[in-house]
Amino acid sequence: MQKSGFYLRSEEPNKSCLLALRDIILGQDEEITETVKYGMPCFCYRQKMFCYLWVDKKSKRPYILFVEGKRLNHPELKSEGRARMKVLQIDPEIDMPIELIVLLLNNALDLYRKGIISVS
């Protein structure tokens, strides 16, 4: 899939951060696909929504929204009042915590890979 207007409309440093996050997410498994849902880049694992990228309205920082975040436990993940999903905020002004991002993405993917969340 081509990069959506979401990335191209974003201003620096968010644009570079979001594009890097996109590459990291897509690089975790060959069965991850990208689409757009609700105007946001959405990443699916075997056609099942698994995470989104978005920018927080207040802080203006990018974040990864994990669809099954309630099943993930890490102090950096915040529910922010959501019942099911959790977010990992990313500060585009500093080096990205790539190891943490990869760990959380794979923890989330394992929910699908191991059948905890069913995929068709």
N, CA, C and O of each residue as an XYZ file, in Angstrom:
480
protein
N       0.847     -1.189      0.000
C       0.000      0.000      0.000
C       0.881      1.236      0.000
O       1.914      1.270      0.668
N       0.477      2.237     -0.738
C       1.222      3.484     -0.748
C       0.982      4.235      0.550
O      -0.019      4.032      1.237
N       1.921      5.099      0.863
C       1.770      5.917      2.061
C       0.556      6.815      1.890
O       0.421      7.510      0.883
N      -0.327      6.793      2.883
C      -1.555      7.577      2.795
C      -1.265      9.047      3.018
O      -0.189      9.424      3.482
N      -2.242      9.868      2.681
C      -2.145     11.304      2.896
C      -1.914     11.656      4.352
O      -1.383     12.724      4.655
N      -2.306     10.771      5.257
C      -2.090     11.009      6.678
C      -0.625     11.302      6.949
O      -0.304     12.259      7.654
N       0.259     10.497      6.402
C       1.689     10.701      6.617
C       2.159     11.965      5.909
O       2.898     12.772      6.474
N       1.725     12.121      4.680
C       2.197     13.233      3.868
C       1.699     14.581      4.375
O       2.360     15.598      4.163
N       0.547     14.609      5.042
C       0.010     15.851      5.607
C       0.642     16.208      6.943
O       0.551     17.354      7.384
N       1.271     15.255      7.583
C       1.867     15.500      8.897
C       3.091     16.395      8.755
O       3.815     16.338      7.761
N       3.299     17.213      9.763
C       4.456     18.104      9.755
C       5.596     17.485     10.542
O       5.384     16.652     11.423
N       6.799     17.902     10.211
C       7.976     17.438     10.951
C       7.944     18.012     12.359
O       7.445     19.123     12.539
N       8.445     17.318     13.351
C       9.134     16.032     13.272
C       8.189     14.826     13.295
O       8.641     13.684     13.208
N       6.879     15.075     13.412
C       5.921     13.961     13.465
C       5.941     13.118     12.197
O       5.819     11.894     12.261
N       6.092     13.762     11.056
C       6.062     13.032      9.790
C       7.132     11.941      9.766
O       6.831     10.785      9.469
N       8.366     12.299     10.072
C       9.454     11.318     10.074
C       9.226     10.237     11.120
O       9.503      9.063     10.875
N       8.724     10.628     12.275
C       8.446      9.687     13.355
C       7.377      8.684     12.921
O       7.548      7.479     13.103
N       6.290      9.169     12.355
C       5.199      8.299     11.917
C       5.646      7.348     10.807
O       5.277      6.174     10.802
N       6.435      7.858      9.876
C       6.924      7.002      8.796
C       7.866      5.923      9.342
O       7.841      4.784      8.877
N       8.688      6.281     10.320
C       9.572      5.292     10.951
C       8.745      4.251     11.694
O       9.039      3.058     11.614
N       7.709      4.689     12.420
C       6.832      3.754     13.129
C       6.154      2.807     12.145
O       6.036      1.610     12.406
N       5.715      3.341     11.027
C       5.082      2.518      9.987
C       6.033      1.419      9.541
O       5.643      0.255      9.455
N       7.281      1.785      9.257
C       8.259      0.802      8.812
C       8.535     -0.246      9.885
O       8.664     -1.431      9.580
N       8.624      0.190     11.140
C       8.862     -0.747     12.242
C       7.708     -1.737     12.353
O       7.923     -2.943     12.479
N       6.479     -1.219     12.305
C       5.299     -2.086     12.423
C       5.257     -3.097     11.281
O       5.106     -4.296     11.515
N       5.391     -2.617     10.053
C       5.322     -3.508      8.894
C       6.465     -4.523      8.885
O       6.330     -5.603      8.309
N       7.576     -4.188      9.513
C       8.728     -5.077      9.537
C       8.656     -6.207     10.551
O       9.549     -7.052     10.591
N       7.616     -6.240     11.368
C       7.544     -7.255     12.421
C       7.032     -8.608     11.944
O       7.326     -9.633     12.559
N       6.280     -8.622     10.870
C       5.724     -9.890     10.389
C       5.251     -9.687      8.952
O       4.662     -8.656      8.624
N       5.507    -10.657      8.116
C       5.110    -10.518      6.708
C       3.600    -10.566      6.518
O       3.108    -10.219      5.444
N       2.857    -10.985      7.529
C       1.398    -11.042      7.416
C       0.711     -9.761      7.893
O      -0.517     -9.704      7.955
N       1.486     -8.746      8.226
C       0.903     -7.454      8.609
C       0.615     -6.673      7.340
O       1.466     -6.549      6.460
N      -0.600     -6.151      7.264
C      -0.995     -5.306      6.143
C      -1.433     -3.951      6.682
O      -1.755     -3.807      7.862
N      -1.437     -2.973      5.805
C      -1.815     -1.615      6.196
C      -3.037     -1.176      5.408
O      -3.153     -1.436      4.210
N      -3.933     -0.514      6.095
C      -5.107      0.068      5.471
C      -5.406      1.372      6.197
O      -4.634      1.798      7.056
N      -6.512      2.000      5.858
C      -6.941      3.209      6.562
C      -8.337      2.956      7.105
O      -9.248      2.596      6.359
N      -8.499      3.145      8.405
C      -9.809      3.017      9.061
C     -10.003      4.257      9.914
O      -9.091      4.690     10.619
N     -11.191      4.818      9.843
C     -11.516      6.012     10.629
C     -10.536      7.149     10.356
O     -10.288      7.983     11.226
N      -9.982      7.178      9.151
C      -9.029      8.219      8.785
C      -7.630      8.013      9.336
O      -6.767      8.875      9.171
N      -7.390      6.870      9.995
C      -6.093      6.592     10.601
C      -5.446      5.405      9.911
O      -6.140      4.495      9.456
N      -4.103      5.406      9.827
C      -3.429      4.208      9.344
C      -3.705      3.062     10.316
O      -3.485      3.185     11.521
N      -4.182      1.965      9.781
C      -4.535      0.800     10.581
C      -3.712     -0.386     10.087
O      -3.574     -0.604      8.883
N      -3.175     -1.142     11.025
C      -2.359     -2.299     10.693
C      -3.092     -3.547     11.148
O      -3.560     -3.640     12.283
N      -3.179     -4.501     10.240
C      -3.911     -5.737     10.502
C      -2.957     -6.912     10.444
O      -1.980     -6.915      9.695
N      -3.268     -7.907     11.253
C      -2.555     -9.173     11.207
C      -3.567    -10.218     10.763
O      -4.551    -10.474     11.456
N      -3.322    -10.812      9.619
C      -4.270    -11.766      9.022
C      -5.685    -11.192      8.980
O      -6.649    -11.849      9.375
N      -5.789     -9.979      8.505
C      -7.057     -9.259      8.304
C      -7.723     -8.800      9.598
O      -8.831     -8.266      9.549
N      -7.091     -8.988     10.743
C      -7.659     -8.573     12.028
C      -6.919     -7.319     12.498
O      -5.691     -7.313     12.582
N      -7.675     -6.253     12.803
C      -7.052     -5.007     13.248
C      -6.220     -5.240     14.502
O      -6.683     -5.841     15.471
N      -4.979     -4.750     14.466
C      -4.115     -4.977     15.613
C      -3.531     -3.693     16.187
O      -3.334     -3.613     17.400
N      -3.246     -2.681     15.362
C      -2.829     -1.389     15.908
C      -3.075     -0.276     14.901
O      -3.271     -0.515     13.709
N      -3.058      0.944     15.415
C      -3.250      2.152     14.622
C      -2.129      3.134     14.936
O      -1.466      3.032     15.968
N      -1.931      4.083     14.033
C      -1.072      5.232     14.315
C      -1.931      6.479     14.316
O      -2.830      6.621     13.487
N      -1.660      7.377     15.236
C      -2.413      8.624     15.313
C      -1.574      9.658     16.040
O      -0.504      9.348     16.565
N      -2.069     10.892     16.067
C      -1.401     11.985     16.770
C      -2.363     12.518     17.826
O      -3.510     12.848     17.525
N      -1.887     12.599     19.057
C      -2.696     13.088     20.174
C      -3.059     14.559     19.951
O      -2.203     15.374     19.605
N      -4.330     14.882     20.151
C      -4.803     16.244     19.912
C      -4.204     17.252     20.888
O      -3.924     18.389     20.511
N      -4.008     16.840     22.140
C      -3.476     17.763     23.141
C      -1.966     17.921     23.055
O      -1.458     19.035     22.931
N      -1.257     16.815     23.121
C       0.210     16.877     23.149
C       0.825     17.040     21.768
O       1.981     17.443     21.642
N       0.047     16.724     20.723
C       0.512     16.752     19.329
C       1.596     15.719     19.052
O       2.349     15.842     18.086
N       1.672     14.690     19.912
C       2.671     13.637     19.735
C       2.047     12.405     19.095
O       0.889     12.079     19.355
N       2.821     11.724     18.256
C       2.345     10.471     17.670
C       2.190      9.396     18.734
O       2.842      9.426     19.778
N       1.315      8.451     18.443
C       1.214      7.293     19.320
C       0.785      6.067     18.530
O       0.204      6.160     17.448
N       1.094      4.910     19.115
C       0.608      3.634     18.601
C      -0.544      3.227     19.492
O      -0.399      3.168     20.713
N      -1.686      2.945     18.891
C      -2.844      2.484     19.629
C      -2.954      0.975     19.412
O      -3.124      0.512     18.284
N      -2.856      0.219     20.500
C      -2.961     -1.235     20.437
C      -4.410     -1.636     20.668
O      -4.977     -1.355     21.724
N      -5.006     -2.290     19.684
C      -6.419     -2.646     19.752
C      -6.713     -3.520     20.977
O      -7.700     -3.284     21.674
N      -5.890     -4.501     21.242
C      -6.092     -5.399     22.388
C      -5.186     -4.993     23.554
O      -4.653     -5.848     24.261
N      -5.022     -3.710     23.744
C      -4.145     -3.192     24.781
C      -4.468     -3.649     26.187
O      -3.572     -3.755     27.025
N      -5.738     -3.922     26.460
C      -6.115     -4.362     27.812
C      -5.434     -5.671     28.179
O      -5.318     -6.000     29.359
N      -4.987     -6.414     27.184
C      -4.306     -7.687     27.422
C      -2.794     -7.524     27.534
O      -2.076     -8.494     27.777
N      -2.314     -6.296     27.357
C      -0.880     -6.016     27.431
C      -0.581     -5.238     28.712
O      -1.269     -4.271     29.039
N       0.440     -5.668     29.420
C       0.812     -5.002     30.653
C       2.229     -4.456     30.537
O       3.203     -5.207     30.490
N       2.317     -3.146     30.492
C       3.606     -2.470     30.485
C       3.373     -1.063     31.016
O       2.383     -0.426     30.656
N       4.270     -0.566     31.866
C       4.055      0.759     32.466
C       4.005      1.912     31.469
O       3.458      2.969     31.783
N       4.563      1.732     30.281
C       4.533      2.802     29.276
C       3.208      2.856     28.516
O       2.920      3.847     27.845
N       2.411      1.810     28.617
C       1.113      1.781     27.942
C       0.062      2.441     28.819
O      -0.016      2.170     30.017
N      -0.745      3.306     28.222
C      -1.783      4.037     28.951
C      -3.142      3.753     28.320
O      -3.281      3.731     27.097
N      -4.139      3.538     29.172
C      -5.491      3.294     28.656
C      -6.227      4.604     28.372
O      -7.096      4.652     27.501
N      -5.887      5.654     29.097
C      -6.501      6.974     28.904
C      -8.025      6.879     28.833
O      -8.657      7.520     27.994
N      -8.606      6.071     29.721
C     -10.052      5.945     29.802
C     -10.668      4.953     28.836
O     -11.884      4.759     28.848
N      -9.869      4.327     28.009
C     -10.401      3.340     27.070
C     -10.546      1.994     27.775
O      -9.721      1.640     28.618
N     -11.572      1.260     27.437
C     -11.808     -0.043     28.063
C     -10.951     -1.137     27.435
O     -10.484     -2.032     28.139
N     -10.741     -1.077     26.142
C     -10.078     -2.169     25.422
C      -8.681     -1.810     24.934
O      -7.783     -2.652     24.963
N      -8.488     -0.599     24.497
C      -7.253     -0.204     23.829
C      -6.307      0.542     24.774
O      -6.728      1.150     25.758
N      -5.020      0.474     24.439
C      -4.001      1.244     25.156
C      -3.090      1.899     24.129
O      -2.966      1.439     22.994
N      -2.454      2.987     24.560
C      -1.579      3.725     23.653
C      -0.157      3.796     24.202
O       0.080      3.774     25.410
N       0.766      3.883     23.268
C       2.164      4.154     23.574
C       2.497      5.467     22.896
O       2.592      5.533     21.670
N       2.676      6.518     23.694
C       3.022      7.822     23.135
C       4.498      7.842     22.777
O       5.332      7.259     23.471
N       4.802      8.519     21.689
C       6.169      8.637     21.205
C       6.530     10.119     21.134
O       5.784     10.921     20.572
N       7.663     10.470     21.701
C       8.155     11.848     21.623
C       9.028     11.950     20.372
O      10.104     11.354     20.323
N       8.577     12.702     19.358
C       9.334     12.771     18.106
C      10.610     13.610     18.212
O      11.405     13.662     17.274
N      10.796     14.262     19.352
C      11.969     15.128     19.536
C      13.180     14.377     20.085
O      14.284     14.922     20.123
N      12.979     13.127     20.513
C      14.093     12.351     21.066
C      14.198     11.024     20.327
O      13.308     10.661     19.558
N      15.286     10.307     20.565
C      15.458      8.999     19.928
C      14.302      8.077     20.297
O      13.888      7.997     21.454
N      13.804      7.399     19.301
C      12.681      6.491     19.504
C      13.120      5.275     20.323
O      14.206      4.739     20.101
N      12.284      4.836     21.268
C      12.613      3.626     22.034
C      12.301      2.373     21.207
O      11.322      1.673     21.467
N      13.138      2.108     20.221
C      12.851      1.051     19.252
C      12.698     -0.316     19.918
O      11.799     -1.079     19.563
N      13.568     -0.631     20.880
C      13.467     -1.939     21.539
C      12.119     -2.099     22.237
O      11.507     -3.165     22.176
N      11.659     -1.038     22.899
C      10.363     -1.081     23.572
C       9.234     -1.234     22.557
O       8.315     -2.025     22.764
N       9.299     -0.489     21.475
C       8.271     -0.557     20.441
C       8.191     -1.974     19.861
O       7.103     -2.534     19.726
N       9.337     -2.540     19.525
C       9.379     -3.895     18.958
C       8.852     -4.910     19.974
O       8.103     -5.816     19.609
N       9.236     -4.765     21.239
C       8.744     -5.665     22.287
C       7.226     -5.612     22.376
O       6.571     -6.654     22.378
N       6.659     -4.414     22.450
C       5.206     -4.267     22.587
C       4.471     -4.750     21.335
O       3.428     -5.395     21.440
N       5.006     -4.446     20.163
C       4.377     -4.925     18.931
C       4.347     -6.447     18.901
O       3.335     -7.040     18.527
N       5.442     -7.081     19.290
C       5.479     -8.541     19.265
C       4.641     -9.156     20.370
O       4.078    -10.236     20.186
N       4.546     -8.496     21.509
C       3.626     -8.968     22.547
C       2.190     -8.919     22.036
O       1.409     -9.843     22.265
N       1.850     -7.836     21.344
C       0.504     -7.712     20.774
C       0.288     -8.755     19.676
O      -0.763     -9.394     19.629
N       1.266     -8.930     18.801
C       1.134     -9.917     17.732
C       1.010    -11.328     18.281
O       0.299    -12.158     17.715
N       1.695    -11.602     19.375
C       1.612    -12.939     19.972
C       0.197    -13.286     20.421
O      -0.167    -14.461     20.456
N      -0.597    -12.292     20.762
C      -1.995    -12.552     21.114
C      -2.725    -13.203     19.940
O      -3.584    -14.063     20.135
N      -2.380    -12.788     18.730
C      -2.997    -13.326     17.514
C      -2.286    -14.615     17.079
O      -2.933    -15.594     16.710
N      -0.968    -14.603     17.128
C      -0.194    -15.772     16.691
C      -0.503    -17.005     17.539
O      -0.548    -18.121     17.022
N      -0.713    -16.805     18.823
C      -0.951    -17.911     19.748
C      -2.420    -18.265     19.906
O      -2.767    -19.166     20.670
N      -3.297    -17.548     19.174
C      -4.713    -17.877     19.192
C      -5.488    -17.288     20.367
O      -6.664    -17.609     20.538
N      -4.873    -16.446     21.170
C      -5.590    -15.783     22.281
C      -6.683    -14.896     21.685
O      -7.797    -14.833     22.205
N      -6.354    -14.223     20.603
C      -7.327    -13.480     19.790
C      -7.457    -14.254     18.491
O      -6.468    -14.457     17.787
N      -8.653    -14.684     18.172
C      -8.796    -15.530     16.975
C      -8.691    -14.697     15.703
O      -9.192    -13.575     15.618
N      -8.031    -15.279     14.738
C      -7.921    -14.690     13.400
C      -8.481    -15.707     12.421
O      -8.260    -16.909     12.560
N      -9.192    -15.221     11.450
C      -9.820    -16.132     10.485
C      -8.850    -16.551      9.420
O      -9.208    -17.317      8.526
